[in-house]
């Protein structure tokens, strides 16, 4: 009997050892508090960075919205690293519903946190600030999905109209909005503004790719910020290059064309031909 008990105990221990660590749950009071503390720390650091002068004030906020793929967190980290490599004083706010189980690393990308972050950016930004926003997730026409890192957490959607309302206080601030998601072109009409550049991974009626569960980043963000990336190229050049490279990648996989989109507001047309390195560092001269 004792040997049978020990055998069963050994099997149980072995089985438990193969299970992933406990899922990160936003329903946990402890983890919600940690998420709030992480966000507060990011905002404090961003405030300190914003106080430094000598280069252009750039604020980057990345939102990895869906917990079912590593690609989305990979996107926001890749863009952060590129922007910081060009302008080390870029202030960063990074929210992620991370796929990996384990300890919480970034604040949860909930609707409440998205709205709060955008509101705080609007309060700290001025007309000389350049704001860069990235939203990355699975998408549908006029909405992108929010999936928190727990299987039983209901899937929610952020609609184009909701995001438009969250961005209302940023209407006068030069802003580059990037959305890497299927059907993300459907967000362009709602988000278009004279002080904005809106870049999407797909047209309003097309899927985009690279969001499988173990992907490092989505196709569009990789082709824009990693493969053949050159900071001496302008936004328009980088967009054209990324679009071509995405097409090549899709053809090799026999995928349908995602057709990335770009909208440039009237007040932002002068920025599109500027080399990215200059755009992110040079303080604009007053006319």
C-alpha positions in Angstrom: 0.0 0.0 0.0 2.8 2.4 0.9 4.6 1.8 -2.3 1.4 2.3 -4.3 0.8 5.6 -2.4 4.3 6.8 -3.2 3.9 5.8 -6.8 0.7 7.8 -7.1 2.2 10.8 -5.3 5.2 10.7 -7.7 2.8 10.7 -10.7 0.9 13.6 -9.2 4.0 15.7 -8.6 5.3 15.0 -12.1 1.9 16.0 -13.6 1.9 19.2 -11.6 5.4 20.0 -12.7 4.3 20.0 -16.3 1.6 22.6 -15.8 2.3 26.3 -16.5 2.5 28.7 -13.6 -0.7 30.1 -12.3 -2.4 32.3 -14.9 -2.2 36.1 -14.4 -5.7 37.2 -13.5 -6.9 40.8 -13.4 -9.6 39.5 -11.1 -7.0 39.1 -8.5 -6.9 42.0 -6.1 -3.2 41.6 -5.6 -2.4 41.7 -9.3 -4.8 44.6 -10.0 -2.9 46.5 -7.3 0.4 45.5 -8.9 -0.8 46.6 -12.3 -1.8 50.0 -10.9 1.6 50.3 -9.3 3.4 49.5 -12.5 1.3 52.0 -14.4 2.0 54.7 -11.8 5.7 54.0 -12.0 5.7 54.2 -15.8 3.8 57.5 -15.6 6.2 58.9 -13.0 9.2 58.0 -15.1 7.6 59.4 -18.2 7.0 62.7 -16.4 10.6 62.9 -15.4 11.7 62.2 -19.0 9.4 64.8 -20.3 11.0 67.4 -18.1 14.4 67.0 -19.8 15.0 69.4 -22.7 17.4 69.5 -25.6 15.7 67.1 -28.0 12.2 66.8 -29.3 9.6 65.7 -26.8 8.3 62.3 -27.9 5.7 60.3 -26.0 5.2 56.6 -27.0 2.3 54.5 -25.7 2.0 50.9 -26.8 -1.1 48.7 -26.1 -0.8 44.9 -26.5 -4.5 44.1 -26.2 -4.8 40.4 -26.6 -3.4 37.7 -24.3 -3.7 34.8 -26.8 -0.5 35.7 -28.8 3.1 36.7 -27.9 3.1 38.8 -31.1 1.2 41.7 -29.6 3.6 42.3 -26.7 6.4 41.7 -29.2 5.1 44.5 -31.3 4.9 47.1 -28.6 8.4 46.2 -27.3 10.0 46.3 -30.8 8.6 49.8 -31.4 9.7 51.0 -28.0 13.2 49.8 -28.6 13.4 51.4 -32.0 12.1 54.8 -30.8 14.4 54.8 -27.8 17.4 53.9 -30.0 16.7 57.0 -32.0 15.7 59.3 -29.2 16.8 58.0 -25.8 14.6 60.6 -24.1 11.4 59.1 -25.6 9.0 58.7 -22.7 7.3 55.3 -22.7 4.0 53.9 -21.5 3.6 50.2 -22.3 0.5 48.2 -21.4 0.2 44.5 -22.2 -2.2 41.6 -21.6 0.8 39.3 -21.8 0.3 35.7 -23.0 3.0 34.2 -20.8 2.0 32.9 -17.4 4.0 34.0 -14.4 4.6 37.3 -12.7 3.0 40.6 -14.0 5.5 42.6 -16.0 3.4 45.4 -17.5 0.1 47.1 -16.5 -3.1 45.5 -17.9 -4.3 46.9 -21.1 -7.9 47.4 -20.0 -10.2 50.0 -21.5 -10.0 52.0 -18.2 -6.2 52.0 -18.4 -6.1 52.9 -22.1 -8.5 55.8 -21.5 -6.5 57.0 -18.4 -3.1 56.8 -20.3 -4.4 58.8 -23.3 -5.9 61.4 -21.0 -2.6 61.8 -19.0 -0.7 62.1 -22.3 -3.0 64.8 -23.5 -2.4 66.7 -20.2 1.4 66.5 -20.5 1.7 67.1 -24.3 1.8 70.3 -26.2 1.8 71.3 -29.9 5.6 70.7 -30.0 5.2 67.1 -28.7 5.1 64.2 -31.0 2.9 61.4 -29.7 3.2 57.9 -31.1 0.5 55.3 -30.3 0.4 51.6 -31.2 -2.6 49.4 -30.7 -2.0 45.7 -31.6 -4.5 42.8 -31.3 -6.9 40.6 -33.3 -9.4 42.8 -35.1 -12.7 43.0 -36.8 -14.4 45.8 -38.8 -14.5 48.9 -36.6 -13.3 47.1 -33.5 -10.2 45.5 -32.0 -10.3 42.8 -29.3 -9.2 43.1 -25.7 -8.5 39.7 -24.1 -7.1 39.7 -20.6 -4.6 37.0 -19.5 -7.1 34.5 -18.0 -9.1 31.9 -19.9 -12.4 32.7 -18.2 -12.1 36.5 -18.7 -14.8 37.6 -21.2 -13.5 39.0 -24.5 -14.3 42.6 -25.0 -13.9 45.0 -27.9 -12.7 48.5 -28.3 -14.7 50.1 -31.1 -13.4 52.8 -33.5 -15.9 55.3 -31.9 -14.7 54.5 -28.4 -11.1 55.0 -29.4 -12.1 58.2 -31.1 -13.6 59.5 -27.9 -10.5 58.4 -25.9 -8.4 60.5 -28.3 -10.5 63.6 -28.2 -8.2 65.6 -25.9 -5.3 64.8 -28.2 -6.9 66.4 -31.3 -4.6 69.4 -31.3 -1.4 67.4 -30.7 0.7 65.9 -33.5 0.0 62.2 -33.3 1.0 59.1 -35.2 -1.5 56.3 -34.6 -0.6 52.7 -35.7 -3.0 49.8 -35.5 -1.8 46.3 -36.3 -4.9 44.2 -36.5 -7.2 42.6 -39.1 -9.6 45.1 -40.7 -7.7 47.9 -39.0 -8.3 50.2 -42.0 -11.9 50.5 -40.8 -10.6 52.7 -38.0 -9.3 55.4 -40.4 -12.5 57.4 -40.9 -13.2 57.7 -37.1 -9.6 58.6 -36.2 -8.8 60.9 -39.1 -7.8 64.4 -38.0 -5.6 67.3 -39.4 -3.0 66.7 -36.7 -2.7 62.9 -37.2 -1.1 60.2 -39.2 -3.0 57.0 -39.1 -1.2 53.8 -40.2 -2.9 50.4 -40.3 -1.7 46.9 -41.0 -4.7 46.2 -43.3 -7.5 47.8 -45.2 -11.0 48.0 -43.9 -12.0 44.6 -45.4 -8.8 42.6 -45.2 -7.1 40.4 -42.7 -3.5 40.9 -41.5 -1.0 38.3 -40.5 1.7 37.2 -38.0 -0.5 37.0 -34.9 -0.3 33.2 -34.2 0.1 32.3 -30.6 3.9 32.0 -30.6 4.8 34.8 -33.1 7.4 37.3 -32.1 5.6 40.2 -33.8 3.0 40.8 -36.4 4.1 40.9 -40.0 3.4 44.6 -40.5 5.3 45.8 -37.4 8.2 43.5 -38.2 8.4 44.8 -41.8 8.1 48.4 -40.7 10.5 48.5 -37.7 12.8 45.5 -38.1 13.4 44.1 -41.6 15.6 46.5 -43.6 14.7 49.3 -41.1 16.7 52.5 -41.6 16.1 55.5 -39.4 17.4 57.8 -42.2 14.2 56.9 -44.2 11.1 58.9 -43.9 7.7 57.7 -42.6 6.4 57.5 -46.2 9.5 55.5 -47.3 9.2 53.2 -44.4 5.5 52.6 -45.0 6.1 51.9 -48.7 8.9 49.5 -47.9 6.9 47.7 -45.2 3.9 47.4 -47.6 6.1 45.8 -50.3 7.8 43.4 -47.9 4.4 42.4 -46.4 3.2 41.6 -49.9 6.2 39.4 -50.5 5.8 37.6 -47.3 2.1 37.0 -47.9 2.7 35.7 -51.4 5.2 33.1 -50.1 2.5 31.9 -47.6 -0.3 32.1 -50.2 -2.1 34.5 -48.0 -4.5 37.2 -49.3 -3.1 40.7 -49.5 -3.7 42.7 -46.3 -3.2 46.1 -48.1 -1.8 48.4 -45.3 -3.2 51.9 -45.2 -1.9 55.3 -44.4 -3.8 58.6 -43.7 -2.0 61.9 -43.4 -3.8 64.9 -42.0 -3.2 68.3 -43.5 -1.0 69.6 -40.6 1.1 66.4 -40.7 2.0 66.4 -44.5 5.2 68.4 -43.8 6.4 65.6 -41.5 5.9 62.6 -43.7 9.0 63.2 -46.0 11.3 64.0 -43.0 13.8 61.2 -42.1 12.5 59.4 -39.0 15.7 60.1 -37.1 15.2 63.8 -37.6 11.5 63.6 -37.0 12.0 62.1 -33.6 14.9 64.3 -32.4 14.8 67.7 -34.0 12.8 70.5 -32.3 10.7 72.2 -35.0 11.7 75.8 -35.7 8.9 78.4 -35.2 7.9 80.1 -38.4 
